[in-house]
């Protein structure tokens, strides 16, 4: 089982590579190739959920939908 520190280190590595535009991430002697920035974003979101679960908190997302007739 991964520790919070390990998960945060992986998240930091992903965030740094995402901002540089490189799709290859290395941490703990392992290298992972991602196909797109969207795939890196999904990996970051998954790590955020894991970190939140280990810390005993939930990630709450709100979606607000508005509509109009365009008049």
N, C-alpha and C positions, 0 to 999 in steps of 0.2 A: 504494500500500500504506500502510495506517495505521501510525503509530508507537505504541509502548506508551503514551506520554504522551497521545496522542489518544484511544486506547481507554479509558484510565483516566478521562479527562475526561468521555467519554460515559457511562461507568459511574457516575461520581459524579452526573451530571445525572439519570440514570435513578433512582438510589437516592433522591436528594433529592425528586424528583417522586413517587415511589412512596410515600414516608413522608408526603407532604402530601396524598395522595389525588387529585392532579391527573393526568389521563391525557394531557397534552400536554407534550412535552419539547423544549426548544430548545438547540442547541449549534452552534457554528461557523456561525451565521447560518441554520441549517436548523431546521425545526420538524416533529416527527413526532407524530401523534395515535394513541394506543393505545386499543383497545376495552375493555380490562379490566386489572386488576392482574395477572392470570395472564399476560397477554401481555407486560407489563413484566417480570415475573419471568423469562420465557423469554428475553427480550432481554438481561437481566443475566447469565443463565447462559451465553448465547452469547458475550457479551463476556468473561466469565471464562475460557472455553475459548480464545478468541483470544489473550488476554493470556498465559495459561499456555503456549500453543504458542510465542509469540514469546520468552518467557523460557526456553524449553527444558525445561519441566516438564509433568507430566501431572496432571490432576485425577482423583483416585481416589475413587470413591464406593463405600461398602460397604452392602450390604443384608443384614440378618440376619432370617431368618424363623424364628419359633418356633410350634409348634402344641401343642395338648393335647386330650385327649378331654373335658375339662371335668368330670372325676370328682372 
